[in-house]
Amino acid sequence: MPRMIFVNLPVADLPASIRFYEALGFTRHPQFSDETAACMVWSDTIHTMLLTHAKWRSFTDRPLPAAGTTGVMLALALDSREQVDAMNAAAAAHGGRADVNPVQDLGFMYGRDLADPDDHLWGPFWMDPAAMAPAGPQG
């Protein structure tokens, strides 16, 4: 079995969050979804679990994050600058917020951060494949 990541996020409105993540390009996995949670698939190894607050509380007694706080920003590698722009536009059009931080344009890397309806932060970015090439022998 490959190593996988399941990012668990508490959400106030599960149907609205499902629509938001579908607009960003995630697909819903019905086998792992019900009225309290939705498994949203980004890739074969990356899944996001959207959990109602009641479901979230069944996993932990820790308080929900306060509005406006950030505990983590999740970065998603995309194939082009245009895909980064399109994801940001989709976020703004489906209940989220685009460009919650300054746009990062380093030439070889481009990113625009967004927030979902519950203010969870995502950082879609593109990096020039040549910039990721190995620098040479490690020694």
Backbone hydrogen bonds, N-H to C=O, Kabsch-Sander energy under -0.5 kcal/mol:
donor,donor_aa,acceptor,acceptor_aa,energy
5,I,45,T,-2.7
7,V,5,I,-0.5
7,V,47,H,-2.9
8,N,6,F,-0.6
9,L,49,M,-3.1
11,V,51,L,-3.0
17,S,13,D,-2.4
18,I,14,L,-2.6
19,R,15,P,-2.3
20,F,16,A,-2.2
21,Y,17,S,-2.6
22,E,18,I,-2.5
23,A,19,R,-2.0
24,L,20,F,-1.2
25,G,21,Y,-0.6
25,G,22,E,-1.1
26,F,21,Y,-2.4
27,T,41,V,-2.0
29,H,39,C,-3.2
32,F,29,H,-1.2
33,S,30,P,-1.5
34,D,37,A,-3.1
38,A,50,L,-2.1
39,C,29,H,-0.6
40,M,38,A,-0.7
40,M,48,T,-3.4
41,V,27,T,-3.9
41,V,39,C,-0.5
42,W,46,I,-2.6
43,S,46,I,-1.8
47,H,5,I,-2.5
48,T,40,M,-3.3
49,M,7,V,-3.2
50,L,38,A,-3.0
50,L,48,T,-0.7
51,L,9,L,-3.0
51,L,49,M,-0.6
52,T,36,T,-2.7
53,H,11,V,-0.6
56,W,52,T,-2.9
57,R,53,H,-2.3
58,S,54,A,-0.6
58,S,55,K,-1.1
59,F,56,W,-1.8
60,T,56,W,-1.2
69,T,66,A,-1.9
74,L,121,L,-2.1
75,A,73,M,-0.5
76,L,123,G,-1.0
78,L,125,F,-2.9
84,V,80,S,-1.5
85,D,81,R,-2.4
86,A,82,E,-2.6
87,M,83,Q,-2.3
88,N,84,V,-2.1
89,A,85,D,-2.3
90,A,86,A,-2.4
91,A,87,M,-2.2
92,A,88,N,-2.0
93,A,89,A,-2.0
94,H,90,A,-0.9
94,H,91,A,-0.8
95,G,92,A,-0.7
96,G,91,A,-2.6
97,R,115,A,-2.4
99,D,113,D,-0.6
100,V,113,D,-1.6
104,Q,111,G,-2.9
105,D,103,V,-0.6
106,L,109,M,-3.2
108,F,106,L,-1.7
110,Y,126,W,-2.8
111,G,104,Q,-2.8
112,R,124,P,-1.8
114,L,122,W,-2.8
115,A,97,R,-2.6
116,D,120,H,-2.2
119,D,116,D,-2.4
121,L,72,V,-0.7
122,W,114,L,-2.7
123,G,74,L,-3.1
125,F,76,L,-2.5
126,W,110,Y,-2.8
128,D,108,F,-3.4
131,A,128,D,-1.6
132,M,128,D,-0.7
132,M,129,P,-1.1
133,A,130,A,-0.9
